[in-house]
Amino acid sequence: MRHFGHIAPAAREGLFFQEPCEFGAGSPARVLSAALGATLYSPATRPRLADDVIKQVGRGVVSMVLCLEDSIDDSEVVGAEENLVRQFADLDARGVDVPLLFIRVREPGQIADLVVRLGRTVRLLSGFVLPKFTEECGVPYLEALANAEKVCGQRLFAMPVLESPELLHLETRGEALRGIARTVDKYRERVLALRLGVTDFCSAYGLRRAPDMTAYDVQIVAAVIGDVVNVLGRADGTGFTITGPVWEYFRLQERMFKPQLRRSPFLEGRAEELRTALIEHDLDGLLREIELDRANGLLGKTCIHPSHVAPVHALSVVSHEEFSDAQDILRPERDGGGVMRSAYTNKMNEVKPHRAWAERTLQRAEVFGVAREDVGFVELLAAGLAE
C-alpha cells in the first residue's frame, strides 16, 4: 500500500515531486510508525466490518483500529470478540489487501485469547492498542503481546494509549511519565507509536472542546501534550512517534464536498469554493489542530469518521519548500554546521539546530511524498477525495 495509492497514477504524477513510498505490514517499524497517518477507529460490533475495512482502503485509509473498549457497551464485549473472529475470516477468504489492522483490547488476557481464536487469519493483524497505559498495567499488556507473538509466529506491534488520570493530574504526572518511559523503552521493539487519549483528559474535568477550538486551546490538555512530547518524543534517539488526538466533530452527510470537486485533481480554479466547503463542514478547527499537532511534535491522528482521513493525509504531505530546506541542511558538506539562506530566499537554515527537524521531514517525505512546487493542500485534498 501507499498513501494516495487509491488515486490514479497519472493524477499522482501531477501532484508529487517525490511520490509516497510503498509499504506493508512487514515494513520496518521506522517506516510504519511514520506512515500510520489518519488511524480510523471502528467499533468491533459492526456487523459488516469486513465490508467497511475494504471500503475504507478504497478511500485511502492505511491504518484502522477495531475497538473492543470504550466505543462499545460492557455487555457487548463477548459478541464483539466473536464478530471480530468472523470478520477476519471473511477478509481472509476474500484475499483482498487490508490496511494495518489493530485491535483495541480492554485487558491483557484478551490478547492471547484473540490470537488463538483468530487462527491463521491472525496474519491480517498488525497489533494491539493498549488503553489507559501506565507502567503498572503496561508491563502485563506487553508481556502478553510478547507471548502472543511466540504463539502465532509473527510480529505484533503495540500502540499504548496515554489517557490515565495519573498522567493528567499534576501531582502524579512526573512519576507516571517516568514509569511509562521505563516501560516502553524496555519493550521498544514492540512499541510502534504512542497515542494520546485527549477525550479522557477532558472527561476528568468535565470539559469538551467546541468545534472551533483545538486541543491546544484547552490549557490543561495542552500542558499534558507538551509534557508527553518532552519526555517521550525527543529527537535524540530515545523518543517515539506520538500521534495526534481525536477530532470529535463531523457532519452526518457522508459526501462532504460537491461531486465535481471530489473528482477533479486540478480543481479548475475552484480552490476558494473548496476552502469554503471545508469551513462549512466544521473542518476548519480540524485543519488548525492538524497543523498544531505537527508544530508540537506529533505525527498522524486518531480519527473516528472517514471524512477526517483526507485532510489529515493532505496536510501530512511535505511541501516542496520544506523538502528543499531539509535536503540543504542534511548535505554531507554541511556536517560541520553553519548557516545558509534557504533556496526559497525567505528564511535562515542553521545546520546543527535544524538537523533533527530535517531528518524528521525527510522521514515524512518518504511515506507521504513531496508535493510539486505549485501544488498545495487544496489540490492534495481534492485528489484524496477523488472516487
LUMKE-554505 format. One line per 8 residues: number of its first residue (from 1); for each residue x negated, y, z negated of N, C-alpha, C. Coordinates in steps of 0.2 Angstrom, whole numbers, padded with zeros to 4 digits. Layout:
% LUMKE-554505
NUM = X Y Z X Y Z X Y Z  ...
END
This chain:
% LUMKE-554505
1 = -0004 -0006 0000 0000 0000 0000 -0004 0006 0000  -0001 0012 0001 -0005 0018 0001 0000 0024 0000  -0002 0029 -0003 0003 0035 -0004 0004 0038 0003  0011 0039 0004 0013 0042 0011 0013 0036 0016  0012 0030 0014 0012 0024 0019 0019 0023 0022  0024 0026 0019 0031 0025 0021 0033 0029 0027  0028 0034 0029 0029 0039 0034 0025 0036 0040  0027 0038 0046 0024 0036 0052 0017 0038 0053
9 = 0012 0034 0055 0005 0035 0056 0004 0042 0059  0008 0043 0065 0007 0050 0068 0008 0056 0064  0013 0055 0060 0015 0061 0055 0010 0061 0050  0007 0056 0047 0001 0056 0043 -0005 0060 0046  -0006 0058 0052 -0012 0061 0055 -0011 0068 0056  -0005 0071 0057 -0004 0078 0057 -0004 0082 0051  -0004 0078 0045 -0004 0081 0038 -0010 0081 0035  -0014 0076 0036 -0020 0074 0032 -0027 0075 0036
17 = -0031 0079 0033 -0038 0079 0035 -0042 0073 0033  -0040 0070 0027 -0043 0063 0025 -0037 0060 0022  -0035 0054 0025 -0029 0050 0023 -0030 0047 0017  -0024 0046 0013 -0025 0042 0007 -0027 0035 0008  -0031 0032 0004 -0034 0025 0005 -0029 0020 0003  -0030 0014 0006 -0026 0008 0004 -0028 0005 -0002  -0023 0003 -0006 -0025 -0001 -0012 -0019 -0006 -0014  -0021 -0010 -0019 -0016 -0015 -0020 -0017 -0017 -0028
25 = -0013 -0022 -0030 -0014 -0024 -0037 -0021 -0027 -0039  -0024 -0029 -0034 -0031 -0032 -0035 -0037 -0026 -0035  -0035 -0020 -0033 -0040 -0015 -0033 -0043 -0013 -0039  -0049 -0010 -0039 -0052 -0008 -0046 -0048 -0004 -0050  -0048 -0005 -0057 -0044 -0001 -0061 -0045 0007 -0060  -0051 0009 -0058 -0053 0016 -0057 -0048 0019 -0052  -0047 0015 -0047 -0043 0017 -0041 -0035 0017 -0043  -0033 0011 -0046 -0026 0011 -0048 -0024 0016 -0053
33 = -0028 0017 -0058 -0026 0022 -0063 -0025 0029 -0060  -0029 0031 -0055 -0028 0037 -0052 -0022 0037 -0047  -0020 0031 -0044 -0015 0030 -0039 -0008 0029 -0042  -0007 0029 -0048 -0001 0027 -0051 0005 0032 -0048  0003 0038 -0048 0007 0043 -0045 0014 0044 -0050  0019 0045 -0046 0026 0045 -0050 0028 0038 -0051  0027 0036 -0058 0029 0030 -0060 0037 0030 -0062  0041 0026 -0058 0048 0026 -0058 0050 0021 -0063
41 = 0054 0023 -0068 0057 0019 -0073 0064 0016 -0071  0065 0010 -0073 0072 0007 -0071 0074 0003 -0077  0080 0003 -0079 0082 -0002 -0085 0082 -0009 -0082  0079 -0014 -0086 0079 -0021 -0083 0086 -0024 -0083  0091 -0021 -0085 0098 -0024 -0084 0101 -0023 -0077  0098 -0019 -0073 0101 -0018 -0066 0102 -0024 -0063  0108 -0026 -0061 0110 -0032 -0058 0107 -0033 -0051  0105 -0028 -0047 0102 -0028 -0041 0095 -0025 -0041
49 = 0091 -0027 -0046 0085 -0024 -0047 0080 -0026 -0041  0080 -0032 -0039 0076 -0033 -0033 0077 -0029 -0027  0083 -0028 -0026 0085 -0023 -0020 0083 -0016 -0022  0083 -0014 -0028 0081 -0007 -0030 0074 -0006 -0029  0070 -0011 -0031 0062 -0011 -0030 0061 -0010 -0023  0064 -0014 -0018 0062 -0014 -0011 0064 -0008 -0008  0070 -0005 -0010 0072 0002 -0008 0067 0007 -0010  0065 0007 -0016 0060 0012 -0018 0053 0012 -0015
57 = 0051 0006 -0013 0045 0005 -0009 0046 0009 -0002  0052 0009 0001 0053 0012 0007 0053 0020 0006  0053 0022 0000 0054 0029 -0001 0047 0032 -0004  0042 0027 -0004 0035 0030 -0006 0033 0028 -0013  0037 0025 -0017 0036 0023 -0024 0030 0018 -0024  0025 0019 -0028 0019 0014 -0028 0019 0011 -0035  0022 0013 -0040 0022 0010 -0047 0029 0011 -0050  0031 0005 -0053 0038 0005 -0057 0037 0002 -0063
65 = 0041 0004 -0068 0041 0001 -0075 0049 -0002 -0076  0049 -0008 -0077 0056 -0011 -0078 0056 -0012 -0086  0061 -0008 -0089 0061 -0007 -0096 0066 -0011 -0100  0063 -0014 -0105 0067 -0018 -0110 0067 -0014 -0117  0065 -0008 -0117 0065 -0004 -0123 0071 0001 -0123  0069 0007 -0124 0074 0012 -0126 0079 0013 -0120  0078 0011 -0114 0083 0013 -0109 0089 0008 -0109  0089 0003 -0114 0094 -0002 -0114 0096 -0003 -0121
73 = 0102 -0005 -0122 0105 -0006 -0129 0102 -0012 -0132  0101 -0012 -0139 0098 -0018 -0143 0102 -0024 -0141  0108 -0024 -0140 0112 -0030 -0138 0111 -0033 -0131  0107 -0029 -0127 0106 -0031 -0120 0100 -0034 -0119  0095 -0035 -0124 0089 -0037 -0123 0088 -0044 -0120  0092 -0049 -0123 0091 -0056 -0121 0094 -0056 -0113  0099 -0053 -0112 0102 -0053 -0105 0097 -0050 -0100  0094 -0044 -0102 0089 -0041 -0098 0083 -0045 -0096
81 = 0080 -0049 -0101 0075 -0053 -0100 0077 -0059 -0095  0083 -0061 -0096 0085 -0066 -0091 0086 -0063 -0084  0088 -0057 -0084 0089 -0054 -0077 0082 -0053 -0074  0077 -0051 -0078 0070 -0050 -0075 0067 -0056 -0072  0068 -0062 -0075 0066 -0068 -0073 0069 -0070 -0066  0076 -0068 -0066 0080 -0069 -0059 0077 -0065 -0054  0076 -0058 -0056 0075 -0053 -0050 0068 -0054 -0048  0063 -0057 -0052 0056 -0058 -0050 0056 -0064 -0045
89 = 0060 -0069 -0047 0061 -0075 -0042 0064 -0073 -0035  0069 -0068 -0036 0072 -0065 -0029 0066 -0062 -0025  0062 -0058 -0028 0057 -0054 -0025 0052 -0059 -0022  0050 -0064 -0026 0045 -0069 -0024 0048 -0073 -0018  0054 -0074 -0018 0057 -0078 -0012 0057 -0074 -0006  0058 -0068 -0006 0058 -0064 0000 0052 -0063 0003  0046 -0063 -0001 0040 -0062 0002 0038 -0055 0004  0041 -0050 0001 0040 -0043 0003 0035 -0040 -0002
97 = 0032 -0035 0001 0027 -0031 -0003 0031 -0027 -0009  0028 -0027 -0014 0031 -0024 -0020 0026 -0018 -0023  0028 -0013 -0026 0024 -0009 -0030 0020 -0012 -0035  0016 -0008 -0039 0013 -0010 -0045 0019 -0011 -0050  0021 -0017 -0053 0026 -0018 -0057 0024 -0019 -0064  0027 -0015 -0069 0025 -0016 -0076 0032 -0017 -0080  0031 -0021 -0085 0037 -0022 -0089 0036 -0019 -0096  0041 -0015 -0098 0040 -0011 -0105 0044 -0016 -0110
105 = 0040 -0018 -0115 0042 -0023 -0120 0044 -0019 -0126  0047 -0023 -0131 0048 -0020 -0137 0044 -0022 -0143  0041 -0028 -0142 0037 -0031 -0147 0032 -0036 -0144  0026 -0037 -0147 0021 -0041 -0144 0023 -0048 -0142  0027 -0052 -0145 0029 -0058 -0144 0033 -0059 -0137  0036 -0053 -0134 0039 -0054 -0128 0034 -0055 -0122  0028 -0052 -0123 0023 -0053 -0118 0021 -0060 -0116  0020 -0064 -0121 0018 -0071 -0119 0024 -0075 -0117
113 = 0030 -0073 -0120 0036 -0077 -0118 0038 -0075 -0111  0038 -0069 -0109 0039 -0067 -0102 0035 -0070 -0097  0028 -0070 -0098 0023 -0073 -0094 0025 -0080 -0092  0027 -0084 -0098 0028 -0091 -0097 0035 -0092 -0093  0040 -0088 -0094 0046 -0088 -0091 0046 -0086 -0084  0041 -0081 -0082 0041 -0079 -0075 0038 -0084 -0071  0033 -0089 -0074 0030 -0094 -0070 0026 -0091 -0064  0027 -0094 -0058 0022 -0092 -0053 0024 -0085 -0051
121 = 0030 -0082 -0052 0032 -0076 -0050 0028 -0070 -0054  0024 -0072 -0059 0020 -0068 -0063 0015 -0064 -0058  0014 -0067 -0053 0009 -0064 -0048 0011 -0057 -0046  0018 -0056 -0046 0020 -0049 -0044 0019 -0044 -0050  0017 -0046 -0055 0017 -0042 -0061 0010 -0039 -0062  0010 -0032 -0063 0003 -0029 -0064 0001 -0028 -0072  0007 -0028 -0076 0005 -0027 -0083 0011 -0025 -0087  0010 -0023 -0093 0015 -0021 -0098 0014 -0014 -0100
129 = 0020 -0011 -0102 0020 -0004 -0105 0021 -0006 -0113  0017 -0003 -0117 0017 -0004 -0124 0020 0002 -0128  0026 0002 -0131 0029 0008 -0133 0026 0010 -0140  0027 0016 -0142 0025 0019 -0149 0019 0016 -0151  0014 0017 -0147 0007 0014 -0148 0003 0017 -0154  0001 0013 -0158 -0004 0016 -0164 -0009 0010 -0165  -0014 0012 -0169 -0019 0007 -0170 -0016 0001 -0173  -0011 0002 -0178 -0008 -0004 -0181 -0005 -0009 -0177
137 = 0000 -0006 -0173 0004 -0010 -0168 0000 -0012 -0162  -0005 -0008 -0160 -0008 -0009 -0154 -0012 -0015 -0153  -0016 -0017 -0158 -0020 -0022 -0158 -0016 -0029 -0157  -0010 -0030 -0160 -0007 -0036 -0159 -0004 -0036 -0151  -0002 -0030 -0149 0000 -0030 -0142 -0006 -0032 -0137  -0012 -0029 -0138 -0017 -0030 -0134 -0020 -0037 -0134  -0020 -0040 -0140 -0022 -0047 -0141 -0017 -0052 -0137  -0010 -0050 -0138 -0005 -0054 -0134 -0006 -0054 -0127
145 = -0008 -0048 -0124 -0010 -0047 -0117 -0016 -0051 -0115  -0021 -0051 -0119 -0027 -0055 -0118 -0025 -0062 -0117  -0021 -0065 -0122 -0019 -0072 -0122 -0015 -0073 -0116  -0010 -0069 -0114 -0006 -0070 -0108 -0010 -0070 -0102  -0015 -0066 -0101 -0020 -0067 -0096 -0023 -0074 -0095  -0025 -0077 -0101 -0028 -0084 -0100 -0022 -0089 -0098  -0016 -0088 -0100 -0011 -0092 -0098 -0009 -0092 -0091  -0009 -0086 -0088 -0007 -0085 -0081 -0013 -0085 -0076
153 = -0019 -0084 -0079 -0025 -0084 -0075 -0025 -0078 -0070  -0022 -0072 -0072 -0023 -0066 -0068 -0024 -0060 -0072  -0026 -0055 -0069 -0027 -0049 -0073 -0021 -0045 -0074  -0020 -0043 -0081 -0014 -0039 -0083 -0016 -0033 -0086  -0013 -0027 -0084 -0015 -0021 -0087 -0010 -0019 -0093  -0013 -0015 -0097 -0009 -0012 -0102 -0008 -0004 -0101  -0002 -0002 -0102 -0001 0006 -0102 0002 0008 -0109  -0002 0009 -0114 0001 0011 -0120 0005 0018 -0120
161 = 0010 0019 -0123 0014 0025 -0123 0013 0028 -0130  0010 0035 -0130 0009 0038 -0136 0015 0043 -0137  0019 0040 -0143 0025 0043 -0144 0027 0043 -0151  0022 0040 -0156 0024 0039 -0163 0024 0045 -0167  0028 0045 -0172 0029 0050 -0177 0022 0052 -0180  0018 0047 -0181 0011 0048 -0184 0007 0053 -0179  0008 0052 -0173 0004 0056 -0168 0007 0063 -0168  0013 0064 -0169 0017 0070 -0169 0015 0075 -0175
169 = 0016 0072 -0181 0015 0075 -0187 0008 0078 -0188  0007 0084 -0190 0001 0087 -0190 -0004 0084 -0195  -0001 0082 -0201 -0005 0079 -0207 -0007 0072 -0205  -0004 0068 -0200 -0007 0062 -0198 -0010 0061 -0191  -0009 0067 -0188 -0011 0066 -0181 -0019 0065 -0180  -0023 0068 -0183 -0030 0067 -0183 -0032 0059 -0183  -0030 0056 -0189 -0032 0049 -0190 -0028 0045 -0185  -0022 0046 -0183 -0018 0042 -0178 -0022 0042 -0172
177 = -0025 0048 -0169 -0028 0049 -0163 -0035 0045 -0164  -0038 0045 -0169 -0045 0042 -0170 -0043 0034 -0170  -0038 0032 -0173 -0036 0025 -0173 -0034 0022 -0166  -0030 0026 -0162 -0029 0025 -0155 -0035 0024 -0151  -0040 0029 -0152 -0046 0029 -0148 -0050 0023 -0150  -0050 0021 -0156 -0054 0015 -0158 -0051 0009 -0154  -0045 0008 -0154 -0041 0003 -0151 -0042 0002 -0144  -0041 0008 -0140 -0041 0007 -0133 -0048 0007 -0130
185 = -0053 0009 -0134 -0060 0009 -0132 -0062 0001 -0133  -0060 -0002 -0138 -0061 -0009 -0139 -0059 -0013 -0133  -0053 -0012 -0131 -0049 -0016 -0126 -0049 -0012 -0119  -0055 -0008 -0118 -0055 -0003 -0112 -0053 -0006 -0106  -0056 -0012 -0104 -0055 -0015 -0098 -0048 -0017 -0096  -0044 -0017 -0102 -0036 -0019 -0101 -0032 -0013 -0100  -0034 -0007 -0102 -0030 -0001 -0103 -0031 0003 -0096  -0025 0003 -0092 -0025 0006 -0086 -0024 0014 -0086
193 = -0020 0016 -0091 -0018 0023 -0092 -0014 0023 -0098  -0014 0029 -0101 -0011 0031 -0107 -0005 0036 -0105  0001 0034 -0107 0007 0038 -0106 0010 0042 -0112  0012 0048 -0110 0015 0052 -0116 0022 0052 -0116  0025 0050 -0122 0032 0050 -0123 0035 0056 -0126  0035 0061 -0122 0037 0068 -0125 0044 0068 -0127  0049 0064 -0124 0056 0064 -0127 0056 0062 -0134  0052 0057 -0136 0052 0055 -0143 0049 0061 -0148
201 = 0044 0064 -0145 0041 0070 -0149 0047 0075 -0150  0051 0077 -0145 0056 0082 -0146 0061 0079 -0151  0063 0073 -0150 0068 0070 -0154 0067 0071 -0162  0060 0070 -0164 0058 0071 -0171 0060 0077 -0174  0061 0083 -0170 0063 0089 -0172 0070 0092 -0169  0073 0087 -0166 0080 0089 -0164 0080 0094 -0158  0074 0093 -0154 0073 0098 -0148 0075 0094 -0142  0077 0098 -0137 0077 0096 -0130 0076 0102 -0125
209 = 0071 0101 -0121 0069 0107 -0117 0074 0108 -0111  0076 0114 -0109 0081 0115 -0104 0077 0114 -0097  0081 0114 -0092 0079 0113 -0085 0074 0118 -0083  0074 0124 -0086 0070 0129 -0083 0064 0130 -0088  0063 0125 -0092 0057 0125 -0097 0053 0119 -0096  0046 0120 -0096 0042 0114 -0096 0040 0111 -0103  0037 0105 -0103 0035 0103 -0109 0030 0108 -0113  0026 0112 -0109 0021 0116 -0111 0024 0122 -0114
217 = 0031 0124 -0113 0034 0129 -0116 0036 0127 -0123  0037 0121 -0125 0039 0119 -0132 0032 0118 -0135  0031 0123 -0140 0024 0123 -0143 0022 0117 -0146  0026 0114 -0150 0025 0108 -0154 0022 0102 -0150  0026 0102 -0144 0024 0097 -0139 0017 0098 -0136  0017 0105 -0134 0010 0107 -0130 0004 0106 -0135  0005 0107 -0141 0000 0105 -0146 -0002 0098 -0146  0002 0094 -0146 0001 0087 -0146 -0003 0085 -0139
225 = 0000 0087 -0134 -0003 0085 -0127 -0010 0088 -0127  -0012 0094 -0130 -0019 0096 -0130 -0023 0092 -0134  -0021 0090 -0140 -0025 0085 -0144 -0026 0079 -0141  -0021 0076 -0138 -0022 0069 -0135 -0027 0070 -0129  -0027 0075 -0125 -0032 0076 -0120 -0039 0077 -0123  -0039 0081 -0128 -0045 0082 -0132 -0049 0076 -0134  -0045 0071 -0137 -0048 0065 -0140 -0049 0060 -0134  -0044 0059 -0130 -0043 0053 -0126 -0044 0054 -0118
233 = -0045 0061 -0117 -0045 0062 -0109 -0052 0065 -0107  -0057 0064 -0111 -0063 0068 -0110 -0066 0065 -0103  -0070 0069 -0100 -0073 0068 -0094 -0080 0065 -0094  -0082 0063 -0100 -0089 0061 -0101 -0090 0053 -0101  -0085 0050 -0098 -0085 0043 -0098 -0081 0039 -0103  -0079 0042 -0108 -0076 0039 -0114 -0068 0040 -0113  -0066 0044 -0108 -0059 0046 -0108 -0055 0041 -0104  -0048 0042 -0104 -0044 0038 -0100 -0039 0042 -0095
241 = -0036 0039 -0090 -0031 0043 -0087 -0025 0044 -0091  -0023 0050 -0092 -0017 0051 -0096 -0011 0054 -0091  -0005 0051 -0091 0000 0053 -0087 0004 0058 -0090  0008 0062 -0085 0012 0067 -0087 0019 0065 -0090  0022 0069 -0094 0028 0067 -0097 0034 0067 -0093  0039 0064 -0095 0045 0063 -0090 0049 0069 -0090  0052 0070 -0084 0056 0076 -0082 0063 0073 -0082  0068 0076 -0086 0074 0073 -0088 0080 0075 -0083
249 = 0079 0080 -0079 0085 0083 -0076 0085 0081 -0068  0091 0079 -0066 0092 0078 -0059 0099 0079 -0057  0100 0080 -0050 0107 0081 -0048 0110 0074 -0046  0117 0073 -0046 0120 0067 -0045 0119 0065 -0038  0119 0070 -0033 0119 0068 -0026 0112 0065 -0025  0112 0059 -0021 0105 0056 -0020 0102 0060 -0014  0105 0062 -0009 0102 0065 -0003 0101 0073 -0005  0095 0074 -0008 0094 0081 -0011 0094 0086 -0006
257 = 0091 0085 0000 0090 0090 0005 0094 0089 0011  0095 0094 0015 0098 0093 0022 0095 0088 0026  0099 0084 0030 0095 0078 0034 0090 0081 0038  0091 0086 0042 0087 0089 0047 0080 0091 0043  0080 0093 0037 0074 0095 0034 0070 0088 0031  0074 0083 0030 0071 0077 0027 0067 0074 0033  0070 0074 0039 0067 0071 0045 0061 0074 0048  0061 0081 0047 0056 0084 0051 0049 0085 0047
265 = 0044 0082 0050 0037 0083 0046 0034 0090 0048  0037 0094 0052 0034 0100 0054 0038 0106 0052  0044 0105 0050 0049 0110 0047 0051 0115 0052  0048 0117 0057 0050 0121 0062 0053 0128 0059  0048 0131 0054 0050 0137 0051 0055 0137 0046  0056 0131 0043 0062 0131 0038 0058 0131 0031  0052 0133 0030 0049 0132 0023 0053 0136 0018  0055 0142 0019 0059 0145 0014 0066 0142 0012
273 = 0069 0139 0017 0075 0135 0016 0074 0130 0011  0068 0126 0012 0067 0120 0008 0065 0123 0001  0061 0128 0000 0060 0131 -0006 0066 0133 -0010  0071 0136 -0006 0077 0137 -0010 0081 0131 -0012  0081 0126 -0008 0084 0120 -0009 0081 0117 -0016  0074 0117 -0016 0071 0114 -0022 0074 0118 -0029  0074 0125 -0029 0076 0128 -0034 0084 0127 -0036  0088 0126 -0031 0095 0125 -0032 0096 0118 -0035
281 = 0091 0113 -0034 0092 0107 -0036 0088 0106 -0043  0087 0111 -0047 0084 0110 -0053 0077 0108 -0053  0074 0108 -0048 0067 0106 -0047 0062 0111 -0048  0064 0117 -0049 0059 0122 -0050 0055 0121 -0056  0058 0119 -0062 0055 0118 -0068 0050 0112 -0067  0052 0106 -0063 0048 0101 -0062 0042 0102 -0059  0042 0107 -0054 0036 0108 -0050 0031 0112 -0054  0034 0117 -0058 0029 0120 -0063 0026 0115 -0068
289 = 0030 0111 -0070 0027 0106 -0075 0022 0101 -0072  0023 0099 -0066 0018 0095 -0062 0011 0099 -0062  0012 0105 -0060 0006 0110 -0059 0002 0110 -0066  0006 0111 -0071 0004 0112 -0078 0001 0105 -0081  0004 0100 -0079 0001 0093 -0080 -0006 0093 -0078  -0007 0094 -0072 -0014 0094 -0069 -0019 0099 -0072  -0016 0105 -0073 -0021 0110 -0076 -0023 0108 -0083  -0019 0104 -0086 -0021 0102 -0093 -0024 0095 -0094
297 = -0026 0092 -0088 -0030 0086 -0088 -0026 0080 -0087  -0019 0080 -0085 -0015 0074 -0084 -0015 0073 -0077  -0013 0066 -0075 -0013 0064 -0068 -0007 0059 -0068  -0003 0060 -0063 0003 0055 -0062 0009 0058 -0067  0014 0054 -0067 0020 0057 -0071 0025 0051 -0071  0028 0051 -0077 0034 0046 -0079 0040 0049 -0075  0044 0045 -0071 0050 0048 -0068 0056 0043 -0069  0061 0046 -0070 0067 0042 -0071 0073 0043 -0066
305 = 0071 0046 -0060 0075 0047 -0055 0071 0047 -0048  0073 0044 -0043 0070 0044 -0037 0068 0051 -0034  0073 0056 -0035 0072 0062 -0032 0065 0066 -0035  0062 0063 -0040 0056 0066 -0043 0050 0064 -0040  0050 0058 -0036 0044 0055 -0034 0041 0059 -0028  0044 0061 -0023 0041 0065 -0018 0038 0071 -0020  0041 0076 -0025 0037 0081 -0027 0031 0080 -0031  0031 0075 -0035 0025 0073 -0039 0019 0071 -0034
313 = 0021 0067 -0029 0016 0065 -0024 0014 0070 -0020  0018 0075 -0018 0016 0080 -0013 0011 0085 -0017  0013 0086 -0023 0008 0091 -0027 0002 0087 -0030  0001 0081 -0028 -0005 0077 -0030 -0010 0077 -0025  -0008 0078 -0019 -0012 0079 -0013 -0018 0084 -0014  -0024 0083 -0013 -0029 0088 -0013 -0029 0093 -0008  -0029 0099 -0009 -0029 0104 -0004 -0036 0104 0000  -0036 0106 0006 -0042 0107 0010 -0047 0111 0006
321 = -0045 0116 0003 -0049 0121 -0001 -0052 0118 -0007  -0048 0114 -0011 -0051 0110 -0017 -0056 0105 -0014  -0055 0102 -0009 -0059 0096 -0006 -0066 0100 -0004  -0066 0105 -0001 -0072 0109 0001 -0076 0111 -0005  -0073 0114 -0010 -0076 0116 -0016 -0080 0110 -0019  -0076 0104 -0020 -0078 0098 -0023 -0084 0095 -0020  -0084 0095 -0013 -0089 0092 -0009 -0096 0097 -0010  -0095 0103 -0010 -0100 0108 -0010 -0104 0107 -0017
329 = -0100 0106 -0022 -0103 0106 -0029 -0107 0099 -0030  -0104 0094 -0027 -0107 0087 -0028 -0113 0085 -0022  -0115 0090 -0018 -0120 0089 -0013 -0127 0087 -0017  -0130 0082 -0015 -0136 0080 -0018 -0141 0085 -0020  -0142 0090 -0015 -0147 0095 -0016 -0145 0100 -0021  -0138 0099 -0024 -0136 0104 -0029 -0137 0101 -0036  -0140 0095 -0036 -0141 0091 -0043 -0144 0096 -0048  -0148 0100 -0046 -0152 0104 -0051 -0148 0110 -0054
337 = -0142 0111 -0051 -0137 0116 -0054 -0137 0122 -0049  -0135 0128 -0052 -0135 0134 -0048 -0128 0136 -0047  -0127 0142 -0044 -0121 0145 -0042 -0120 0146 -0035  -0114 0145 -0032 -0114 0147 -0025 -0107 0150 -0023  -0106 0153 -0018 -0100 0156 -0016 -0096 0150 -0012  -0089 0150 -0014 -0085 0145 -0011 -0085 0146 -0003  -0084 0141 0001 -0084 0141 0008 -0078 0145 0010  -0073 0146 0006 -0067 0150 0007 -0068 0157 0005
345 = -0074 0158 0002 -0076 0165 0000 -0072 0169 -0005  -0069 0165 -0009 -0064 0168 -0014 -0065 0166 -0021  -0071 0162 -0022 -0072 0160 -0029 -0079 0159 -0030  -0082 0158 -0036 -0088 0155 -0038 -0088 0148 -0040  -0092 0144 -0037 -0093 0137 -0039 -0100 0136 -0042  -0099 0135 -0049 -0105 0134 -0053 -0106 0126 -0054  -0112 0124 -0051 -0113 0117 -0050 -0112 0113 -0057  -0115 0114 -0062 -0115 0110 -0068 -0108 0110 -0072
353 = -0106 0116 -0073 -0099 0116 -0077 -0093 0114 -0072  -0094 0114 -0066 -0088 0112 -0062 -0089 0105 -0059  -0095 0101 -0061 -0096 0094 -0058 -0090 0089 -0060  -0088 0089 -0067 -0083 0084 -0069 -0077 0086 -0065  -0075 0092 -0064 -0069 0094 -0060 -0070 0091 -0053  -0075 0092 -0050 -0076 0090 -0043 -0076 0082 -0043  -0079 0079 -0047 -0078 0071 -0047 -0071 0069 -0048  -0067 0072 -0052 -0060 0070 -0053 -0056 0072 -0047
361 = -0058 0078 -0044 -0054 0080 -0037 -0056 0075 -0032  -0062 0073 -0031 -0063 0068 -0026 -0060 0061 -0027  -0059 0059 -0034 -0056 0053 -0035 -0048 0054 -0033  -0045 0060 -0035 -0038 0061 -0032 -0038 0061 -0025  -0043 0064 -0022 -0043 0064 -0014 -0043 0057 -0011  -0046 0052 -0015 -0047 0046 -0012 -0040 0042 -0012  -0036 0043 -0017 -0029 0040 -0017 -0024 0044 -0014  -0024 0050 -0015 -0018 0054 -0012 -0020 0058 -0006
369 = -0026 0058 -0004 -0028 0061 0003 -0030 0068 0002  -0032 0071 0008 -0034 0078 0008 -0029 0081 0013  -0026 0087 0012 -0021 0090 0017 -0026 0094 0022  -0023 0094 0028 -0026 0098 0033 -0026 0106 0031  -0030 0110 0034 -0031 0116 0031 -0025 0120 0031  -0021 0119 0036 -0014 0123 0037 -0008 0120 0034  -0009 0114 0031 -0004 0110 0028 -0003 0112 0020  0003 0113 0018 0004 0115 0011 0009 0110 0008
377 = 0011 0112 0002 0016 0107 -0002 0022 0106 0002  0025 0111 0005 0032 0111 0008 0031 0106 0013  0026 0106 0018 0026 0101 0023 0025 0094 0020  0021 0093 0015 0020 0087 0012 0026 0084 0009  0030 0088 0006 0036 0086 0003 0041 0084 0008  0042 0088 0013 0047 0086 0019 0045 0080 0022  0038 0078 0023 0036 0072 0026 0037 0066 0021  0036 0067 0014 0038 0062 0009 0045 0060 0009
385 = 0049 0065 0011 0057 0064 0010 0059 0061 0017  0055 0060 0022 0057 0058 0029 0060 0051 0028  0065 0049 0032 0068 0042 0032 0067 0039 0039
END
